[in-house]
Amino acid sequence: MIAAPAMPLSELYEADETAWLDAMVALIAEGRTSEFDLPNLQEYLESMAKRDRKEMTSRLQVLLAHLLKWEYQPDNRSKSWQRTIQNQRWEIQDDCGSRTLRNHAAAELSTVYTRAAVDAAYETGMELEQFPSECPWTLDQILADDGA
């Protein structure tokens, strides 16, 4: 059992987030929901959801940039690119177990693709106009294990 915090939960949240989490878990385990630090719990949960969406967007951007480099610079393909593509696919596939995160990826695909194309142009030295102006793949195609 976690010892009761020496300070109010709202102060503990600011001082030591992990200790605050432990205290919140202890309250849940003991069924003492009336003692929750609701304002900070709300903030924490919103922050976690935002972080998860941001991570999905970031992983998708890295994956798309590498797919563009793979497609448009076949002579420069490397095992490093291939590993990055595979690792990002695996991570995104795992996260897509959440329908919310999958829907987020689908909804943000166009915006993320635009950023990925800029990244790929910069990394390859190619002109941005050499890449399609719109994402040439569906989310399912992007996540398919096709050997790249």
Contacts in CASP RR format, 6 or more apart in sequence:
PFRMAT RR
TARGET T0000
AUTHOR 0000-0000-0000
METHOD contacts of the structure
MODEL  1
MIAAPAMPLSELYEADETAWLDAMVALIAEGRTSEFDLPNLQEYLESMAK
RDRKEMTSRLQVLLAHLLKWEYQPDNRSKSWQRTIQNQRWEIQDDCGSRT
LRNHAAAELSTVYTRAAVDAAYETGMELEQFPSECPWTLDQILADDGA
1 26 0 8 1.000
2 22 0 8 1.000
2 23 0 8 1.000
2 25 0 8 1.000
2 26 0 8 1.000
4 23 0 8 1.000
5 12 0 8 1.000
5 19 0 8 1.000
5 20 0 8 1.000
5 23 0 8 1.000
7 15 0 8 1.000
9 20 0 8 1.000
9 23 0 8 1.000
9 24 0 8 1.000
9 35 0 8 1.000
9 36 0 8 1.000
9 37 0 8 1.000
9 40 0 8 1.000
10 37 0 8 1.000
10 39 0 8 1.000
10 40 0 8 1.000
12 19 0 8 1.000
12 20 0 8 1.000
12 23 0 8 1.000
12 37 0 8 1.000
13 20 0 8 1.000
13 37 0 8 1.000
13 40 0 8 1.000
13 44 0 8 1.000
17 44 0 8 1.000
20 37 0 8 1.000
20 40 0 8 1.000
24 36 0 8 1.000
24 37 0 8 1.000
24 41 0 8 1.000
27 33 0 8 1.000
27 35 0 8 1.000
27 36 0 8 1.000
52 95 0 8 1.000
52 98 0 8 1.000
52 101 0 8 1.000
53 101 0 8 1.000
53 104 0 8 1.000
55 95 0 8 1.000
56 92 0 8 1.000
56 95 0 8 1.000
56 101 0 8 1.000
56 104 0 8 1.000
56 105 0 8 1.000
56 108 0 8 1.000
57 104 0 8 1.000
57 105 0 8 1.000
57 108 0 8 1.000
57 112 0 8 1.000
59 88 0 8 1.000
59 91 0 8 1.000
59 92 0 8 1.000
59 95 0 8 1.000
60 88 0 8 1.000
60 92 0 8 1.000
60 105 0 8 1.000
60 108 0 8 1.000
60 109 0 8 1.000
60 112 0 8 1.000
60 116 0 8 1.000
60 142 0 8 1.000
61 112 0 8 1.000
61 115 0 8 1.000
61 116 0 8 1.000
61 119 0 8 1.000
62 84 0 8 1.000
62 88 0 8 1.000
62 116 0 8 1.000
63 84 0 8 1.000
63 85 0 8 1.000
63 88 0 8 1.000
63 89 0 8 1.000
63 92 0 8 1.000
63 116 0 8 1.000
63 142 0 8 1.000
64 112 0 8 1.000
64 113 0 8 1.000
64 116 0 8 1.000
64 117 0 8 1.000
64 120 0 8 1.000
64 135 0 8 1.000
64 142 0 8 1.000
65 116 0 8 1.000
65 117 0 8 1.000
65 119 0 8 1.000
65 120 0 8 1.000
65 123 0 8 1.000
66 81 0 8 1.000
66 84 0 8 1.000
66 85 0 8 1.000
66 88 0 8 1.000
66 120 0 8 1.000
67 85 0 8 1.000
67 137 0 8 1.000
67 142 0 8 1.000
67 148 0 8 1.000
68 116 0 8 1.000
68 117 0 8 1.000
68 120 0 8 1.000
68 131 0 8 1.000
69 76 0 8 1.000
69 81 0 8 1.000
69 120 0 8 1.000
69 123 0 8 1.000
69 124 0 8 1.000
70 77 0 8 1.000
70 81 0 8 1.000
70 82 0 8 1.000
70 85 0 8 1.000
70 148 0 8 1.000
72 120 0 8 1.000
72 124 0 8 1.000
72 126 0 8 1.000
72 130 0 8 1.000
72 131 0 8 1.000
73 124 0 8 1.000
73 126 0 8 1.000
76 124 0 8 1.000
82 147 0 8 1.000
82 148 0 8 1.000
85 148 0 8 1.000
86 145 0 8 1.000
89 142 0 8 1.000
89 143 0 8 1.000
89 145 0 8 1.000
92 105 0 8 1.000
92 143 0 8 1.000
93 143 0 8 1.000
95 101 0 8 1.000
95 102 0 8 1.000
96 102 0 8 1.000
96 105 0 8 1.000
96 143 0 8 1.000
102 139 0 8 1.000
105 112 0 8 1.000
105 139 0 8 1.000
106 139 0 8 1.000
109 135 0 8 1.000
109 139 0 8 1.000
110 134 0 8 1.000
110 135 0 8 1.000
113 134 0 8 1.000
113 135 0 8 1.000
117 128 0 8 1.000
117 131 0 8 1.000
117 132 0 8 1.000
118 128 0 8 1.000
120 126 0 8 1.000
120 131 0 8 1.000
121 127 0 8 1.000
121 128 0 8 1.000
121 130 0 8 1.000
121 131 0 8 1.000
END
